[in-house]
Amino acid sequence: LAFYAPTAPLPSAEARYAFTEKLAAALSSSGVQVQTKIFARPQDFEAALKKGIIDLAVLDPVYAAERGASYPVLAIATAAGEAYLRWGLYTHEASGSILDMAGKRLAWVAPGGKDSSYIGNVLLYGELKTSFFQLRPAAPDMAAAVSEVVLRRADCVFAPEQAVVGKSLRKVYDAGEGGRIPNPVLVQVGSRVTDAIAAQVRKAASGFNATGLLDGFRATAAAAESIRSVRSKLRGRPERTLVLAEPSRLNTQVQSSMLSPPELSPATLPYRTLLAPPEGIP
C-alpha cells in the first residue's frame, strides 16, 4: 500500500505515515495483508510501480487525473465526512485582491512533476493563466508550500482551507464549487488485486475511521467520477475569440398617425425687422 498525495493538507511526513498505517491496519483486519510505503516524489513512486511492488495506492487527485487514467478508483478519502476541501488563494499581504497578485511569487505543489496546468484550468476556471503569477520552485507538499508564504519566501499560495488554519494568512480568492479538487483516492495499481480482493478493500475502506484532517473513506461511484471531472478540467477550455454580430435591420411599417409633429409656439417678429429697408437694392 503506497501513499503519494502532496496536495493533501496533512501537516507532516509523520501524519502521512500515521494515516497510511491506520488504513493498512483496517485492511489487514479485513483479511487483506498489506505493507506500507510513503513516497515524497512522483519519480520514486513511478519507479516502484515499474518494479511491480505496489498493488494499492492512496494517490493525489491531480496526479491520478493526469497519469492514472487506467487505475480503478476504489474509494475517496473524506475530511469531516466530505469528499472535497474548499480551496483558495492565500497571501501574507494585508490588502489587495487576486488582481493585485499579478507577477507575485506563487508557492505551489507539482503532483505530476512540473505541470502547473491544474492551477489555471481547475482552480482559476481557465480565466487566468498560470503565467499571471511568478512561479516559485515547486514545493514537495502542501505544508511546505504554505510555509514558504508564512516565511515570506513567496507572496501567495493555492491551498485547501485546512492547510492554512492558524497561519495568519488572508484569503484573496475562493475557488468555489466549480474549482473544487477532491481528496486523495484509493486506487488499484497492481494486477495482483483480484475482483474479490478489490471488494474486500472497498468494504474495509468504507468502515475506516481515523482522527485528523483525513478521517475516513467513501466507496461510491462518485469517487471515480470526481477524478474524471478533474481530468476533464485539466484539458482546459478552447481558446475563445470575440465575434462581432451586427443586428439585422428591422423593416416595419410606419403610419403617419404614429408620428406627431412637434408643437411650435408662435413667434412675433420685432418691429425693427418690419421697418428695415430691404438689403441688396441699389
C-alpha positions in Angstrom: 0.0 0.0 0.0 1.6 3.2 -1.2 0.9 6.8 -0.3 1.6 9.7 -2.6 -0.6 12.8 -2.2 1.4 16.0 -1.9 -1.7 18.3 -2.2 -3.3 16.7 0.8 -3.4 19.1 3.8 -1.5 16.7 6.1 0.9 18.7 8.2 3.9 16.4 8.2 5.5 13.2 7.0 4.6 11.7 10.3 1.0 12.5 9.7 1.1 10.9 6.3 2.8 7.8 7.7 0.3 7.5 10.6 -2.7 7.8 8.2 -1.3 5.1 5.9 -0.5 2.8 8.8 -4.1 3.1 10.2 -5.5 2.3 6.8 -3.2 -0.7 6.5 -4.4 -1.9 9.9 -8.0 -1.6 8.7 -7.3 -3.6 5.6 -5.3 -6.2 7.5 -8.2 -6.7 9.9 -10.5 -7.5 7.0 -8.1 -10.2 5.6 -6.1 -8.1 3.1 -2.5 -8.1 4.4 -0.5 -5.1 3.3 2.7 -3.3 3.9 3.0 0.5 3.6 5.3 2.7 1.7 5.3 6.6 1.7 6.6 8.5 -1.3 7.5 12.2 -1.5 8.4 12.4 -5.2 6.5 11.2 -8.2 9.5 9.6 -9.9 10.1 7.4 -6.8 6.5 6.3 -6.9 6.7 5.5 -10.6 10.0 3.6 -10.2 8.3 1.4 -7.6 5.4 0.9 -9.9 7.7 -0.4 -12.7 9.2 -2.9 -10.3 5.7 -4.2 -9.6 6.0 -3.9 -5.8 2.8 -1.7 -5.4 -0.7 -3.1 -5.6 -2.8 -0.4 -3.9 -2.1 3.3 -3.5 -3.6 6.4 -1.9 -3.0 8.9 -4.7 -3.1 12.6 -5.1 -6.3 13.5 -7.1 -4.4 15.7 -9.6 -1.8 13.0 -10.2 -4.5 10.4 -10.6 -6.3 12.6 -13.1 -3.1 13.3 -15.1 -1.4 9.9 -15.1 -3.7 7.4 -13.5 -6.4 7.0 -16.1 -6.1 3.2 -16.1 -6.3 2.9 -12.3 -9.6 1.7 -10.9 -10.8 4.0 -8.1 -11.9 2.0 -5.1 -12.7 4.8 -2.6 -12.2 8.5 -1.9 -10.8 10.0 1.3 -13.1 12.2 3.4 -12.4 15.2 5.6 -15.1 15.9 8.2 -17.2 13.5 6.2 -16.8 15.4 2.9 -15.0 14.2 -0.2 -13.9 17.7 -1.2 -12.0 20.5 0.5 -12.5 24.2 0.0 -9.5 25.7 -1.9 -8.5 29.3 -2.2 -5.6 31.7 -2.8 -4.0 32.9 0.4 -1.4 35.7 0.9 0.5 37.3 3.8 -0.1 40.7 2.3 -2.6 42.9 4.3 -4.6 44.2 1.4 -5.4 43.7 -2.2 -7.4 41.2 -4.3 -6.3 38.4 -6.6 -5.7 41.0 -9.4 -3.1 42.5 -7.1 -1.2 39.2 -7.2 -0.1 39.7 -10.8 3.5 39.0 -11.0 3.7 38.0 -7.4 5.6 34.9 -6.2 3.3 31.9 -6.1 4.2 28.8 -3.9 2.7 25.7 -5.3 2.9 21.9 -5.4 3.5 19.8 -8.5 1.7 16.5 -8.1 2.7 15.3 -11.6 6.3 16.6 -11.6 6.4 20.0 -13.3 2.9 20.6 -14.7 1.1 23.6 -13.2 -1.9 23.5 -15.5 -4.3 22.4 -12.7 -3.8 25.9 -11.2 -5.1 27.8 -14.2 -7.5 25.2 -15.7 -9.2 23.9 -12.5 -8.7 26.4 -9.6 -9.0 29.5 -11.9 -11.6 28.1 -14.3 -9.3 28.9 -17.3 -10.0 32.6 -16.8 -6.4 33.3 -15.8 -3.2 31.6 -16.9 -0.6 30.3 -14.5 1.8 32.9 -16.1 -0.3 35.5 -14.3 2.0 34.7 -11.3 5.7 34.2 -10.9 6.1 30.5 -10.0 8.4 29.6 -7.3 10.2 26.2 -7.5 7.6 23.5 -6.7 7.3 22.6 -3.0 7.4 18.9 -2.1 4.0 19.0 -0.3 1.2 21.4 0.7 2.7 22.1 4.2 6.0 23.2 2.7 4.2 25.4 0.1 2.2 27.2 2.9 5.4 27.6 4.9 7.0 29.5 2.0 4.3 32.2 2.3 4.5 32.3 6.1 8.2 32.8 5.9 7.8 35.5 3.1 9.7 33.4 0.5 6.6 33.6 -1.6 3.7 36.0 -1.7 0.7 33.7 -2.2 -0.3 30.0 -2.4 -3.2 28.0 -3.5 -4.2 25.7 -0.7 -7.1 23.9 1.0 -8.6 25.9 3.8 -7.5 23.3 6.4 -3.8 23.8 5.4 -3.7 27.4 6.4 -5.5 27.3 9.7 -3.5 29.3 12.3 -1.0 30.6 9.7 -2.2 34.2 9.8 -2.8 34.2 6.0 -5.6 36.1 4.2 -7.8 34.7 1.5 -7.9 36.8 -1.6 -9.8 34.3 -3.9 -12.2 31.4 -3.3 -12.1 28.7 -5.9 -15.8 28.0 -5.1 -17.8 24.9 -6.1 -16.6 24.6 -9.7 -12.9 24.8 -8.6 -13.1 22.1 -6.0 -10.4 19.4 -6.0 -11.3 16.1 -4.5 -9.5 14.4 -1.6 -6.9 11.7 -2.3 -8.3 8.5 -3.8 -7.6 4.8 -3.0 -6.8 3.1 -6.3 -5.8 -0.3 -7.6 -2.5 -0.1 -9.5 -1.3 -3.8 -9.5 -2.7 -6.8 -11.4 -2.5 -9.0 -8.2 -5.6 -7.3 -6.8 -8.4 -9.5 -8.0 -12.1 -8.5 -8.1 -12.6 -10.3 -4.8 -9.7 -8.5 -3.1 -10.9 -5.2 -4.5 -14.4 -5.8 -3.0 -12.7 -6.5 0.4 -10.7 -3.3 0.1 -13.8 -1.3 -0.7 -15.7 -2.7 2.3 -12.7 -2.2 4.7 -12.2 1.3 3.5 -15.8 2.2 4.0 -15.6 1.2 7.6 -12.3 3.0 8.2 -12.3 5.9 10.7 -9.4 8.0 11.9 -8.7 11.2 13.7 -7.1 14.2 11.9 -7.8 16.1 8.7 -8.4 12.9 6.6 -10.8 10.9 8.7 -12.2 8.1 6.5 -13.0 6.8 3.0 -16.2 6.6 1.0 -16.5 3.8 -1.6 -19.1 5.1 -4.1 -19.3 5.7 -7.8 -18.8 9.4 -7.2 -15.2 8.6 -6.3 -14.3 7.7 -9.8 -16.5 10.5 -11.2 -14.6 13.1 -9.2 -11.3 12.1 -10.9 -12.9 12.1 -14.3 -14.1 15.6 -13.6 -10.6 16.8 -12.7 -9.2 15.1 -15.8 -11.7 16.9 -18.0 -10.9 20.3 -16.4 -7.1 19.8 -16.8 -7.5 19.8 -20.6 -8.6 23.4 -20.4 -11.1 25.3 -22.3 -10.6 26.0 -26.0 -9.3 29.5 -26.8 -12.3 31.9 -27.1 -12.5 34.6 -29.7 -14.9 37.5 -29.7 -17.3 37.7 -32.7 -19.0 41.0 -33.7 -22.6 40.3 -34.6 -24.5 43.1 -36.3 -28.2 43.3 -35.5 -30.4 42.6 -38.5 -32.3 45.6 -39.9 -36.0 45.6 -39.0 -38.3 46.8 -41.7 -41.5 47.9 -40.0 -44.5 49.9 -41.4 -44.7 53.4 -40.0 -48.1 55.2 -40.4 -48.5 58.9 -40.4 -50.7 58.6 -37.4 -47.8 57.2 -35.4 -45.8 60.4 -35.9 -46.9 63.6 -34.2 -45.4 66.9 -35.4 -43.8 68.9 -32.7 -45.8 71.8 -31.4 -44.3 75.2 -32.2 -45.2 78.3 -30.3 -45.9 81.4 -32.5 -43.1 83.9 -32.5 -43.6 87.6 -33.3 -41.0 89.4 -35.4 -39.5 92.6 -33.9 -40.8 95.9 -35.3 -37.3 96.9 -36.5 -37.3 93.9 -38.8 -40.6 95.0 -40.4 -39.5 98.6 -40.9 -35.9 97.9 -42.1 -35.4 98.6 -45.8 -34.6 95.5 -47.9 -31.0 94.7 -48.5 -29.3 94.3 -51.8 -31.3 97.0 -53.6 -29.2 99.7 -55.2 
